[in-house]
Amino acid sequence: MGLSIAWQAALDGVSVTVVDPSPGGGASHAAAGMLAPVSEVAYTEEPLLRLGVDSLARWPAFAARLAEATGHDLDLRAEGTLDVAFDADDLAALHELSTFMAKLDLPVERLTGRECRRLEPMLAPSVRGGVLASGDAWIDPRRVVRALLAALSGLGVPVVRRSVAGLDTGDDGVRGVRLAGDESPATIPARQVVLATGAWSGTLAGVPPEVLPPVRPVKGQIMRLRSPVPVLSRCVRGTVRGSAVYLVPRGDGELVLGATQEELGFDTRVTAGGLWELLRDARELMPGITELEVADVVAGLRPGTPDNLPVIGRSALPGLILATGHHRGGVLLAPLTADLVVRLLAGDTTDDHPCSPSRFKDSRT
């Protein structure tokens, strides 16, 4: 998120410095990269759906500009998401959700089990049916991070690989960023600071407690498997006896399997139980998955908020802009968030969108 904002701001002529000890090493490193607002729709999250649809429409141009600037292949693919059901109860729930999708005029198509297997022959014969969201897409977040760092380097944007100790503030608001450690400089002066530290956004020193966003870490364990050739042609999301799992293919044969959702604070341990749950459910949908090589396992921390909407906008502390709380949609919402924040940096005072930090004001007083 921070790298996307920095790149867009630098392109607009803003003087930018990125401070991050490990750029892209947090949730972006763990994320699968699904750009899937339709297949991830939930009954109570229509505002989030609309944000996702808006940002998805921005991704092709965003990716094309980034690829042109750097020469990096981002592996952006748009073959859609196939959401499948394992048993009769799973299918009933999926059909109910597809009815809700239809009421929202979302482009989805119900499929039988046979039609699902025609699209993805590796699916198990036991798959009962599915829903195809043909407009969904996906991208490789790790490639995006590498490309963003290359783009920033090409623009001469400094990337300070140090931790932030807190904000330097005064009576007039933000004055800069205090760096951890004994190295020089100790402070980077700044009239405006964008807080885009994901799950850690609610812990920044030097910010009044009532200004900090109500962000909490939501743990997710994820696996990356490898095959000589791709085993799926599109993203597959599945429900197995009420438990959700997804499989995201890469063009080089990698298959991303995820992801758990655990409320365990800042715990980033990879556990046998978490990986077993993922493999257990994935094997029901695609039996051949157990033959694939394990390439990587990782646990990341999503930045969750009380209403599952991100926090984007000016804070009550003058000069501090928030861009955090994207939970499961950080990769999807990066282009939209970057555009919104760059407008704020340029002086836009609009505060009438559903992501405004002001929506939490009453609950914090």
C-alpha contacts under 8 A as a table, 3 or more apart, distances in Angstrom:
res1	aa1	res2	aa2	distance
1	M	4	S	5.25
1	M	5	I	6.30
1	M	196	A	6.43
1	M	323	A	7.55
1	M	324	T	7.95
1	M	330	G	6.96
1	M	331	V	7.62
1	M	334	A	5.58
1	M	337	T	7.60
1	M	338	A	7.42
2	G	5	I	5.18
2	G	6	A	6.07
2	G	18	V	7.72
2	G	194	V	7.80
2	G	195	L	7.97
2	G	196	A	5.34
2	G	197	T	7.66
2	G	323	A	7.95
3	L	6	A	5.02
3	L	7	W	6.09
3	L	18	V	7.53
3	L	23	P	7.79
3	L	145	V	7.55
3	L	148	L	6.27
3	L	149	L	7.29
4	S	7	W	5.23
4	S	8	Q	6.24
4	S	148	L	6.84
4	S	334	A	6.48
4	S	335	P	7.10
4	S	338	A	5.92
5	I	8	Q	5.26
5	I	9	A	5.97
5	I	334	A	7.99
5	I	337	T	7.40
5	I	338	A	4.37
5	I	339	D	7.53
5	I	341	V	6.85
5	I	342	V	6.83
6	A	9	A	5.12
6	A	10	A	6.00
6	A	16	V	6.38
6	A	17	T	7.66
6	A	18	V	7.04
6	A	152	L	7.70
7	W	10	A	5.16
7	W	11	L	6.20
7	W	148	L	6.97
7	W	151	A	7.06
7	W	152	L	5.95
8	Q	11	L	5.13
8	Q	12	D	6.44
8	Q	338	A	6.47
8	Q	339	D	7.35
8	Q	342	V	6.89
9	A	12	D	5.08
9	A	13	G	6.55
9	A	14	V	5.36
9	A	15	S	7.86
9	A	16	V	7.25
9	A	338	A	7.99
9	A	342	V	5.53
10	A	13	G	5.05
10	A	14	V	4.98
10	A	15	S	6.39
10	A	16	V	6.24
10	A	152	L	7.90
10	A	155	L	7.27
10	A	157	V	7.45
11	L	14	V	7.36
11	L	155	L	7.97
15	S	157	V	7.96
16	V	157	V	6.19
16	V	158	P	7.42
17	T	157	V	6.07
17	T	158	P	5.17
17	T	159	V	6.13
17	T	160	V	7.37
18	V	157	V	7.53
18	V	158	P	6.26
18	V	159	V	4.69
18	V	160	V	5.99
19	V	159	V	5.91
19	V	160	V	4.69
19	V	161	R	6.03
19	V	162	R	6.33
19	V	163	S	7.13
19	V	164	V	7.18
20	D	23	P	5.45
20	D	159	V	7.26
20	D	160	V	6.20
20	D	161	R	5.00
20	D	162	R	5.61
20	D	163	S	5.99
20	D	164	V	7.54
21	P	160	V	7.19
21	P	161	R	3.97
21	P	162	R	4.25
21	P	163	S	5.27
22	S	25	G	5.26
22	S	26	G	7.84
22	S	161	R	6.38
22	S	162	R	7.99
23	P	26	G	7.79
23	P	145	V	7.79
23	P	161	R	7.65
24	G	27	A	7.42
24	G	28	S	5.40
24	G	29	H	5.95
24	G	142	R	7.57
24	G	145	V	5.81
25	G	28	S	6.40
25	G	29	H	5.15
26	G	29	H	5.55
26	G	30	A	6.94
26	G	300	G	6.37
26	G	301	L	7.19
27	A	30	A	5.20
27	A	31	A	5.90
27	A	198	G	7.60
27	A	300	G	5.11
27	A	301	L	5.67
27	A	302	R	6.05
28	S	31	A	5.17
28	S	141	P	5.99
28	S	142	R	6.84
28	S	145	V	7.68
28	S	330	G	7.85
28	S	331	V	7.35
29	H	141	P	6.87
29	H	142	R	5.84
29	H	300	G	7.71
30	A	222	I	6.90
30	A	298	V	6.22
30	A	299	A	6.51
30	A	300	G	5.41
31	A	141	P	6.65
31	A	300	G	7.70
31	A	331	V	7.76
32	A	139	I	7.91
32	A	140	D	6.98
32	A	141	P	7.05
32	A	248	V	6.79
32	A	256	V	6.25
32	A	257	L	7.96
32	A	258	G	7.59
33	G	138	W	5.50
33	G	139	I	5.09
33	G	140	D	5.56
33	G	141	P	5.49
33	G	331	V	5.88
33	G	332	L	7.32
34	M	137	A	6.40
34	M	138	W	4.32
34	M	139	I	6.50
34	M	248	V	7.55
34	M	331	V	7.43
34	M	332	L	6.91
35	L	52	G	7.98
35	L	56	L	6.42
35	L	136	D	6.01
35	L	137	A	4.89
35	L	138	W	4.77
35	L	139	I	7.26
35	L	329	G	7.90
35	L	331	V	7.18
35	L	332	L	4.86
36	A	39	S	5.63
36	A	40	E	6.07
36	A	52	G	7.69
36	A	56	L	7.93
36	A	81	T	7.30
36	A	136	D	4.72
36	A	137	A	6.03
36	A	138	W	7.26
36	A	332	L	7.45
37	P	40	E	5.35
37	P	41	V	6.08
37	P	49	L	5.62
37	P	52	G	5.05
37	P	53	V	5.89
37	P	56	L	7.72
37	P	136	D	7.01
37	P	332	L	7.99
38	V	41	V	5.35
38	V	49	L	7.04
38	V	53	V	7.59
38	V	101	M	7.85
38	V	106	L	6.88
38	V	133	A	6.50
38	V	135	G	7.87
38	V	136	D	6.73
39	S	81	T	6.68
39	S	83	D	7.01
39	S	133	A	6.06
39	S	136	D	7.37
41	V	45	E	6.92
41	V	46	E	7.47
41	V	49	L	6.13
41	V	101	M	7.83
42	A	45	E	5.36
42	A	46	E	7.32
43	Y	46	E	7.10
43	Y	100	F	7.60
45	E	48	L	5.33
45	E	49	L	6.35
45	E	308	N	7.92
46	E	49	L	4.88
46	E	50	R	6.31
47	P	50	R	5.22
47	P	51	L	6.36
47	P	309	L	7.98
47	P	354	P	7.07
48	L	51	L	5.09
48	L	52	G	6.14
48	L	308	N	7.87
48	L	309	L	6.18
49	L	52	G	5.05
49	L	53	V	6.18
50	R	53	V	5.15
50	R	54	D	6.16
51	L	54	D	5.14
51	L	55	S	6.17
51	L	333	L	7.44
51	L	336	L	7.88
52	G	55	S	5.09
52	G	56	L	5.94
52	G	329	G	7.77
52	G	332	L	6.55
52	G	333	L	6.22
53	V	56	L	5.12
53	V	57	A	6.37
54	D	57	A	5.39
54	D	58	R	6.80
54	D	336	L	7.22
55	S	58	R	5.08
55	S	59	W	6.49
55	S	332	L	6.50
55	S	333	L	5.46
55	S	334	A	7.41
55	S	335	P	5.97
55	S	336	L	4.89
56	L	59	W	5.21
56	L	60	P	7.89
56	L	332	L	6.41
56	L	333	L	7.53
57	A	60	P	6.96
58	R	61	A	5.89
58	R	62	F	6.16
58	R	335	P	6.25
58	R	336	L	7.08
59	W	62	F	4.91
59	W	63	A	5.83
59	W	335	P	6.42
60	P	63	A	5.24
60	P	64	A	5.99
61	A	64	A	5.01
61	A	65	R	6.11
62	F	65	R	5.41
62	F	66	L	6.27
62	F	335	P	6.62
63	A	66	L	5.06
63	A	67	A	5.97
63	A	74	L	7.27
63	A	76	L	7.67
64	A	67	A	5.13
64	A	68	E	6.00
65	R	68	E	5.14
65	R	69	A	6.09
66	L	69	A	5.15
66	L	70	T	6.22
66	L	71	G	7.98
66	L	72	H	7.76
66	L	147	A	6.83
66	L	148	L	7.17
66	L	151	A	7.13
67	A	70	T	5.30
67	A	71	G	5.08
67	A	72	H	5.10
67	A	73	D	6.31
67	A	74	L	7.04
67	A	147	A	7.33
68	E	71	G	5.53
68	E	72	H	7.73
69	A	151	A	6.34
70	T	147	A	6.22
70	T	150	A	6.30
70	T	151	A	5.90
72	H	143	R	7.59
72	H	147	A	5.95
73	D	143	R	7.34
74	L	139	I	6.50
74	L	140	D	6.11
74	L	141	P	7.98
74	L	143	R	5.41
74	L	144	V	5.84
74	L	147	A	7.81
75	D	139	I	5.52
75	D	140	D	5.91
75	D	143	R	7.79
75	D	250	R	7.17
75	D	251	G	6.81
76	L	137	A	7.36
76	L	138	W	5.88
76	L	139	I	4.38
76	L	140	D	7.04
77	R	137	A	5.57
77	R	138	W	5.47
77	R	139	I	6.28
78	A	134	S	7.89
78	A	135	G	6.87
78	A	136	D	6.17
78	A	137	A	4.07
78	A	138	W	6.50
79	E	134	S	6.35
79	E	135	G	7.35
79	E	136	D	7.10
79	E	137	A	6.34
79	E	233	S	7.32
79	E	234	R	5.51
79	E	235	C	7.88
80	G	132	L	7.08
80	G	133	A	5.54
80	G	134	S	4.04
80	G	135	G	5.30
80	G	136	D	4.36
80	G	137	A	5.44
80	G	234	R	5.97
80	G	235	C	6.60
81	T	132	L	5.90
81	T	133	A	5.18
81	T	134	S	6.22
81	T	135	G	7.80
81	T	136	D	5.76
81	T	137	A	7.23
81	T	234	R	5.99
81	T	235	C	4.70
81	T	236	V	5.76
81	T	237	R	7.07
82	L	116	C	7.72
82	L	130	G	6.71
82	L	131	V	5.89
82	L	132	L	4.58
82	L	133	A	6.36
82	L	134	S	7.97
82	L	234	R	7.07
82	L	235	C	6.16
82	L	236	V	4.82
82	L	237	R	6.14
83	D	130	G	5.29
83	D	131	V	5.11
83	D	132	L	6.23
83	D	133	A	7.79
83	D	236	V	5.78
83	D	237	R	4.55
83	D	238	G	5.51
84	V	91	L	7.74
84	V	94	L	7.89
84	V	116	C	7.64
84	V	127	V	6.84
84	V	128	R	7.46
84	V	129	G	5.74
84	V	130	G	4.02
84	V	131	V	6.46
84	V	236	V	7.23
84	V	237	R	6.20
84	V	238	G	4.73
84	V	239	T	6.56
85	A	88	A	7.71
85	A	90	D	5.09
85	A	91	L	4.95
85	A	94	L	6.93
85	A	127	V	5.94
85	A	128	R	5.71
85	A	129	G	5.69
85	A	130	G	5.91
85	A	238	G	5.77
85	A	239	T	5.18
85	A	240	V	6.59
86	F	90	D	6.07
86	F	91	L	7.04
86	F	126	S	6.47
86	F	127	V	4.78
86	F	128	R	5.69
86	F	129	G	7.75
86	F	238	G	7.33
86	F	239	T	6.17
86	F	240	V	5.10
86	F	241	R	6.91
86	F	284	E	7.49
86	F	285	L	6.90
87	D	90	D	5.26
87	D	91	L	6.19
87	D	126	S	7.59
87	D	127	V	7.02
87	D	128	R	6.04
87	D	240	V	7.07
87	D	241	R	6.74
88	A	91	L	5.02
88	A	92	A	6.15
88	A	128	R	6.96
89	D	92	A	5.09
89	D	93	A	6.32
89	D	241	R	7.34
89	D	242	G	7.95
90	D	93	A	5.24
90	D	94	L	6.18
90	D	239	T	6.08
90	D	240	V	6.76
90	D	241	R	6.21
90	D	242	G	6.15
91	L	94	L	4.96
91	L	95	H	6.05
91	L	128	R	6.62
91	L	129	G	6.48
91	L	130	G	7.35
92	A	95	H	5.17
92	A	96	E	6.21
93	A	96	E	5.09
93	A	97	L	6.26
94	L	97	L	5.02
94	L	98	S	6.12
94	L	130	G	7.32
94	L	131	V	7.61
95	H	98	S	4.95
95	H	99	T	6.27
95	H	110	R	7.76
96	E	99	T	5.19
96	E	100	F	6.57
97	L	100	F	5.03
97	L	101	M	6.24
98	S	101	M	4.80
98	S	102	A	6.15
98	S	108	V	7.33
98	S	110	R	7.52
98	S	131	V	7.13
99	T	102	A	5.06
99	T	103	K	6.40
100	F	103	K	5.15
100	F	104	L	6.57
101	M	104	L	5.14
101	M	105	D	6.47
101	M	106	L	5.43
101	M	107	P	7.97
101	M	108	V	7.32
102	A	105	D	4.90
102	A	106	L	5.62
102	A	107	P	7.48
102	A	108	V	7.27
103	K	106	L	7.60
107	P	133	A	6.29
107	P	134	S	7.10
107	P	135	G	7.16
108	V	131	V	6.43
108	V	132	L	5.48
108	V	133	A	4.70
108	V	134	S	6.81
109	E	131	V	5.43
109	E	132	L	5.12
109	E	133	A	6.80
110	R	129	G	7.75
110	R	130	G	5.96
110	R	131	V	4.49
110	R	132	L	6.48
111	L	114	R	7.92
111	L	115	E	5.67
111	L	116	C	6.24
111	L	129	G	5.63
111	L	130	G	5.04
111	L	131	V	5.68
111	L	132	L	7.19
112	T	115	E	5.12
112	T	116	C	6.27
112	T	128	R	6.70
112	T	129	G	4.31
112	T	130	G	6.31
113	G	116	C	5.06
113	G	117	R	6.33
113	G	125	P	7.68
113	G	126	S	7.90
113	G	127	V	5.51
113	G	128	R	4.62
113	G	129	G	3.92
113	G	130	G	6.75
114	R	117	R	5.15
114	R	118	R	6.18
114	R	129	G	7.52
115	E	118	R	4.94
115	E	119	L	6.46
115	E	129	G	7.77
116	C	119	L	5.27
116	C	120	E	6.14
116	C	121	P	7.95
116	C	123	L	7.71
116	C	127	V	7.99
116	C	129	G	6.53
116	C	130	G	6.48
117	R	120	E	4.76
117	R	121	P	4.69
117	R	122	M	7.08
117	R	123	L	5.70
117	R	124	A	7.71
117	R	125	P	7.69
118	R	121	P	5.71
120	E	123	L	5.95
120	E	232	L	6.29
120	E	233	S	7.02
122	M	231	V	7.03
122	M	232	L	7.29
122	M	286	M	5.91
122	M	287	P	7.82
122	M	288	G	7.25
123	L	127	V	7.07
123	L	285	L	5.64
123	L	286	M	4.72
123	L	287	P	7.47
124	A	127	V	5.76
124	A	284	E	6.87
124	A	285	L	5.27
124	A	286	M	5.26
124	A	287	P	6.36
126	S	284	E	7.97
126	S	285	L	7.66
127	V	285	L	6.59
133	A	136	D	5.96
138	W	235	C	7.82
138	W	248	V	7.93
139	I	144	V	7.97
140	D	143	R	5.47
140	D	144	V	6.41
140	D	250	R	7.54
141	P	144	V	4.85
141	P	145	V	6.14
141	P	331	V	6.97
142	R	145	V	5.15
142	R	146	R	6.37
143	R	146	R	5.13
143	R	147	A	6.13
144	V	147	A	5.05
144	V	148	L	6.06
145	V	148	L	5.10
145	V	149	L	6.22
146	R	149	L	5.25
146	R	150	A	6.26
147	A	150	A	5.02
147	A	151	A	6.05
148	L	151	A	4.94
148	L	152	L	6.11
149	L	152	L	5.14
149	L	153	S	6.13
150	A	153	S	5.04
150	A	154	G	6.15
151	A	154	G	5.02
151	A	155	L	6.39
152	L	155	L	5.09
152	L	156	G	6.22
152	L	157	V	5.16
152	L	158	P	7.74
153	S	156	G	5.01
153	S	157	V	5.75
153	S	158	P	7.38
154	G	157	V	7.66
162	R	179	L	6.81
162	R	180	A	6.87
163	S	179	L	6.05
163	S	180	A	5.43
164	V	167	L	7.97
164	V	177	V	6.92
164	V	178	R	5.99
164	V	179	L	4.60
164	V	180	A	5.51
165	A	177	V	7.79
165	A	178	R	5.41
165	A	179	L	5.08
165	A	180	A	4.74
165	A	204	L	7.60
165	A	205	A	6.64
166	G	177	V	6.19
166	G	178	R	5.21
166	G	179	L	7.11
166	G	204	L	5.69
166	G	205	A	4.37
166	G	206	G	5.26
166	G	207	V	7.73
167	L	174	V	7.01
167	L	175	R	7.64
167	L	176	G	6.02
167	L	177	V	4.59
167	L	178	R	5.53
167	L	204	L	7.61
167	L	205	A	6.48
167	L	206	G	4.96
167	L	207	V	6.81
168	D	174	V	6.19
168	D	175	R	5.37
168	D	176	G	4.92
168	D	177	V	5.45
168	D	178	R	5.96
168	D	187	T	7.75
168	D	206	G	6.73
169	T	172	D	7.59
169	T	173	G	5.36
169	T	174	V	4.48
169	T	175	R	5.12
169	T	176	G	6.94
169	T	206	G	7.11
170	G	173	G	5.23
170	G	174	V	6.51
170	G	175	R	6.74
172	D	318	P	6.93
173	G	317	L	5.79
173	G	318	P	4.61
173	G	319	G	6.03
173	G	320	L	7.92
174	V	190	A	7.30
174	V	191	R	6.24
174	V	192	Q	6.64
174	V	193	V	7.31
174	V	317	L	7.19
174	V	318	P	6.19
174	V	319	G	5.12
174	V	320	L	6.44
175	R	189	P	5.88
175	R	190	A	5.43
175	R	191	R	5.59
175	R	192	Q	7.65
175	R	319	G	7.96
176	G	187	T	6.61
176	G	188	I	5.43
176	G	189	P	4.05
176	G	190	A	4.32
176	G	191	R	6.69
176	G	192	Q	7.65
176	G	193	V	7.26
177	V	187	T	5.52
177	V	188	I	5.19
177	V	189	P	6.43
177	V	190	A	7.12
177	V	193	V	7.77
178	R	186	A	5.98
178	R	187	T	4.42
178	R	188	I	6.55
179	L	185	P	7.65
179	L	186	A	5.33
179	L	187	T	5.72
179	L	188	I	7.61
180	A	186	A	7.38
181	G	186	A	7.85
182	D	186	A	7.29
183	E	186	A	6.72
185	P	188	I	7.04
190	A	193	V	6.56
191	R	319	G	6.06
192	Q	319	G	4.42
192	Q	320	L	5.90
192	Q	321	I	7.33
192	Q	345	L	7.45
193	V	319	G	6.18
193	V	320	L	5.08
193	V	321	I	6.11
194	V	320	L	6.05
194	V	321	I	4.70
194	V	322	L	5.78
194	V	323	A	6.77
195	L	201	S	6.80
195	L	320	L	7.13
195	L	321	I	6.13
195	L	322	L	4.98
195	L	323	A	5.93
195	L	324	T	7.21
196	A	201	S	6.80
196	A	322	L	6.59
196	A	323	A	5.02
196	A	324	T	5.31
197	T	200	W	5.52
197	T	201	S	4.97
197	T	324	T	6.83
198	G	201	S	5.49
198	G	302	R	7.01
198	G	303	P	5.15
198	G	324	T	5.45
198	G	325	G	6.40
198	G	326	H	7.78
199	A	202	G	7.34
199	A	215	V	6.27
199	A	216	R	5.78
199	A	217	P	4.86
199	A	218	V	7.85
199	A	301	L	6.20
199	A	302	R	5.95
199	A	303	P	4.04
199	A	304	G	7.22
199	A	324	T	7.92
199	A	325	G	7.25
200	W	203	T	5.60
200	W	204	L	7.36
200	W	215	V	7.60
200	W	216	R	7.68
200	W	217	P	7.56
200	W	303	P	7.68
201	S	204	L	6.26
201	S	212	L	7.22
201	S	213	P	6.70
201	S	215	V	6.48
201	S	324	T	6.89
202	G	212	L	5.20
202	G	213	P	5.39
202	G	214	P	6.15
202	G	215	V	5.55
202	G	216	R	7.38
203	T	212	L	7.41
204	L	207	V	6.37
204	L	212	L	7.58
207	V	211	V	6.50
207	V	212	L	6.51
207	V	317	L	7.85
208	P	211	V	5.35
208	P	212	L	6.68
209	P	212	L	5.37
210	E	213	P	7.99
210	E	364	R	6.12
210	E	365	T	7.54
211	V	315	S	6.38
211	V	316	A	5.97
211	V	317	L	6.70
213	P	311	V	7.21
213	P	322	L	7.77
213	P	357	P	7.30
214	P	305	T	6.01
214	P	306	P	7.23
215	V	303	P	5.82
215	V	304	G	5.42
215	V	305	T	4.97
215	V	306	P	7.76
215	V	324	T	7.87
215	V	325	G	5.86
216	R	265	G	7.37
216	R	303	P	5.66
216	R	304	G	5.18
216	R	305	T	6.46
217	P	263	E	7.24
217	P	264	L	7.69
217	P	265	G	5.56
217	P	266	F	6.16
217	P	301	L	5.30
217	P	302	R	5.53
217	P	303	P	5.11
217	P	304	G	6.09
218	V	261	Q	6.36
218	V	262	E	5.73
218	V	263	E	5.30
218	V	264	L	7.01
218	V	265	G	6.90
218	V	301	L	5.26
218	V	302	R	4.90
218	V	303	P	6.35
218	V	304	G	6.23
218	V	327	H	7.67
219	K	260	T	7.19
219	K	261	Q	5.68
219	K	262	E	4.86
219	K	263	E	6.28
219	K	264	L	6.59
219	K	265	G	7.41
219	K	266	F	7.59
219	K	267	D	7.02
219	K	268	T	6.94
219	K	299	A	6.72
219	K	300	G	5.77
219	K	301	L	4.58
219	K	302	R	6.24
220	G	258	G	7.86
220	G	259	A	5.55
220	G	260	T	4.70
220	G	261	Q	5.10
220	G	262	E	6.42
220	G	299	A	5.43
220	G	300	G	5.33
220	G	301	L	6.18
220	G	302	R	7.18
221	Q	258	G	6.68
221	Q	259	A	5.38
221	Q	260	T	5.26
221	Q	261	Q	7.68
221	Q	270	V	6.47
221	Q	274	G	6.56
221	Q	275	L	7.17
221	Q	297	V	7.45
221	Q	298	V	5.83
221	Q	299	A	4.21
221	Q	300	G	6.51
222	I	256	V	7.30
222	I	257	L	5.87
222	I	258	G	4.56
222	I	259	A	5.06
222	I	260	T	7.18
222	I	275	L	7.45
222	I	297	V	5.87
222	I	298	V	5.59
222	I	299	A	6.20
223	M	256	V	5.85
223	M	257	L	5.06
223	M	258	G	6.32
223	M	275	L	7.48
223	M	294	V	7.42
223	M	295	A	7.69
223	M	296	D	5.79
223	M	297	V	4.49
223	M	298	V	6.59
224	R	254	E	6.62
224	R	255	L	5.70
224	R	256	V	4.52
224	R	257	L	6.10
224	R	294	V	6.27
224	R	295	A	5.38
224	R	296	D	4.93
224	R	297	V	6.24
225	L	254	E	5.65
225	L	255	L	5.01
225	L	256	V	6.24
225	L	257	L	7.46
225	L	292	L	6.01
225	L	293	E	5.43
225	L	294	V	4.55
225	L	295	A	5.12
225	L	296	D	6.96
226	R	253	G	5.80
226	R	254	E	4.50
226	R	255	L	6.05
226	R	292	L	5.79
226	R	293	E	5.07
226	R	294	V	6.33
226	R	295	A	6.04
227	S	230	P	6.42
227	S	231	V	7.28
227	S	253	G	4.94
227	S	254	E	6.17
227	S	255	L	7.63
227	S	292	L	5.88
227	S	293	E	6.77
228	P	252	D	7.80
228	P	253	G	5.70
229	V	252	D	6.81
229	V	253	G	4.63
230	P	233	S	7.10
230	P	249	P	6.55
230	P	250	R	6.91
230	P	251	G	6.46
230	P	252	D	6.77
230	P	253	G	4.12
230	P	254	E	6.92
230	P	255	L	7.63
231	V	249	P	7.42
231	V	253	G	7.13
231	V	255	L	7.94
232	L	235	C	7.37
232	L	249	P	6.01
233	S	249	P	6.95
234	R	248	V	7.14
234	R	249	P	6.66
235	C	246	Y	7.39
235	C	247	L	5.86
235	C	248	V	4.75
235	C	249	P	6.42
236	V	246	Y	5.66
236	V	247	L	5.19
236	V	248	V	6.62
237	R	244	A	7.39
237	R	245	V	5.91
237	R	246	Y	4.19
237	R	247	L	6.32
238	G	244	A	5.76
238	G	245	V	5.35
238	G	246	Y	6.01
238	G	285	L	7.25
239	T	242	G	5.58
239	T	243	S	5.30
239	T	244	A	4.59
239	T	245	V	6.44
240	V	243	S	5.06
240	V	244	A	6.43
240	V	245	V	7.81
240	V	281	D	5.97
240	V	284	E	7.39
240	V	285	L	7.86
243	S	281	D	7.52
244	A	281	D	7.91
245	V	257	L	7.41
245	V	258	G	5.90
245	V	259	A	6.45
245	V	278	L	6.66
245	V	281	D	6.71
245	V	282	A	6.60
246	Y	256	V	7.97
246	Y	257	L	5.87
246	Y	258	G	5.53
246	Y	259	A	7.16
246	Y	282	A	7.62
247	L	255	L	6.47
247	L	256	V	5.53
247	L	257	L	4.78
247	L	258	G	6.77
247	L	282	A	7.86
248	V	255	L	5.56
248	V	256	V	4.91
248	V	257	L	6.64
249	P	253	G	6.85
249	P	254	E	5.97
249	P	255	L	4.50
249	P	256	V	6.33
250	R	253	G	5.60
250	R	254	E	5.05
250	R	255	L	6.10
250	R	256	V	7.91
251	G	254	E	7.17
257	L	278	L	7.07
257	L	282	A	7.80
258	G	278	L	6.39
259	A	278	L	6.99
260	T	274	G	6.67
260	T	278	L	7.48
264	L	267	D	5.89
266	F	301	L	7.21
268	T	299	A	5.22
268	T	300	G	6.17
268	T	301	L	7.23
269	R	299	A	6.37
270	V	274	G	7.26
270	V	275	L	7.74
270	V	297	V	7.24
270	V	298	V	6.20
270	V	299	A	5.71
271	T	274	G	5.31
271	T	275	L	6.46
272	A	275	L	5.30
272	A	276	W	5.95
273	G	276	W	5.03
273	G	277	E	6.21
274	G	277	E	5.32
274	G	278	L	6.55
275	L	278	L	5.16
275	L	279	L	6.24
276	W	279	L	5.18
276	W	280	R	5.81
277	E	280	R	5.08
277	E	281	D	6.32
278	L	281	D	5.57
278	L	282	A	6.06
279	L	282	A	5.03
279	L	283	R	5.81
279	L	290	T	7.59
280	R	283	R	5.45
280	R	284	E	6.76
281	D	284	E	5.31
281	D	285	L	6.84
282	A	285	L	5.26
282	A	286	M	5.97
282	A	287	P	7.54
282	A	289	I	7.21
283	R	286	M	4.96
283	R	287	P	4.48
283	R	288	G	7.10
283	R	289	I	6.04
283	R	290	T	6.82
284	E	287	P	6.00
286	M	289	I	5.85
287	P	290	T	6.70
288	G	291	E	5.66
288	G	292	L	7.48
289	I	292	L	5.56
294	V	297	V	7.80
302	R	325	G	7.90
302	R	326	H	7.49
302	R	327	H	4.87
302	R	328	R	6.48
303	P	324	T	6.98
303	P	325	G	4.66
303	P	326	H	5.97
303	P	327	H	4.69
304	G	308	N	6.10
304	G	310	P	7.97
304	G	325	G	5.20
304	G	326	H	6.61
304	G	327	H	4.61
305	T	308	N	4.97
305	T	309	L	6.47
305	T	310	P	6.96
305	T	325	G	5.63
305	T	326	H	7.93
305	T	327	H	7.36
306	P	309	L	7.88
308	N	325	G	7.54
308	N	326	H	7.44
308	N	327	H	6.72
309	L	325	G	6.84
309	L	326	H	6.56
309	L	327	H	7.86
309	L	354	P	7.66
309	L	355	C	6.20
310	P	323	A	7.42
310	P	324	T	5.84
310	P	325	G	4.29
310	P	326	H	4.51
310	P	327	H	7.34
310	P	355	C	5.56
311	V	322	L	6.27
311	V	323	A	5.76
311	V	324	T	5.33
311	V	325	G	5.52
311	V	326	H	7.46
311	V	355	C	5.00
311	V	356	S	5.96
311	V	357	P	5.48
312	I	321	I	7.41
312	I	322	L	5.18
312	I	323	A	4.56
312	I	324	T	6.58
312	I	337	T	7.20
312	I	340	L	7.76
312	I	341	V	7.39
312	I	355	C	5.32
312	I	356	S	5.54
312	I	357	P	6.41
313	G	321	I	5.56
313	G	322	L	5.37
313	G	323	A	6.83
313	G	340	L	7.97
313	G	341	V	7.03
313	G	344	L	7.32
313	G	351	D	7.15
313	G	355	C	7.31
313	G	356	S	5.37
313	G	357	P	6.04
314	R	317	L	7.89
314	R	318	P	7.74
314	R	319	G	7.57
314	R	320	L	6.18
314	R	321	I	4.43
314	R	322	L	6.18
314	R	344	L	7.53
314	R	356	S	7.75
314	R	357	P	7.09
315	S	318	P	6.94
315	S	319	G	7.87
315	S	320	L	5.72
315	S	321	I	5.70
315	S	322	L	6.47
315	S	357	P	6.35
315	S	358	S	7.59
316	A	320	L	7.78
317	L	320	L	5.72
321	I	341	V	7.68
321	I	344	L	7.95
322	L	357	P	7.63
323	A	337	T	7.13
323	A	341	V	7.47
326	H	329	G	5.38
326	H	330	G	4.91
326	H	333	L	7.52
327	H	330	G	6.39
329	G	332	L	5.17
329	G	333	L	5.88
330	G	333	L	5.32
330	G	334	A	6.06
331	V	334	A	5.39
332	L	335	P	7.57
333	L	336	L	5.47
333	L	337	T	5.95
334	A	337	T	5.16
334	A	338	A	6.00
335	P	338	A	5.15
335	P	339	D	6.26
336	L	339	D	5.20
336	L	340	L	6.25
337	T	340	L	5.12
337	T	341	V	6.08
338	A	341	V	5.25
338	A	342	V	6.02
339	D	342	V	5.29
339	D	343	R	6.33
340	L	343	R	5.29
340	L	344	L	6.46
341	V	344	L	4.92
341	V	345	L	6.20
342	V	345	L	5.00
342	V	346	A	6.29
343	R	346	A	5.06
343	R	347	G	6.54
343	R	348	D	5.44
344	L	347	G	5.13
344	L	348	D	4.62
344	L	349	T	6.61
345	L	348	D	7.18
350	T	353	H	7.92
351	D	356	S	5.98
352	D	356	S	6.97
353	H	356	S	5.88
354	P	359	R	7.88
355	C	359	R	7.81
356	S	359	R	6.04
357	P	360	F	6.10
357	P	361	K	7.49
358	S	361	K	5.15
359	R	362	D	7.38
360	F	363	S	5.43
360	F	364	R	6.43
361	K	364	R	5.41
361	K	365	T	6.53
362	D	365	T	5.51
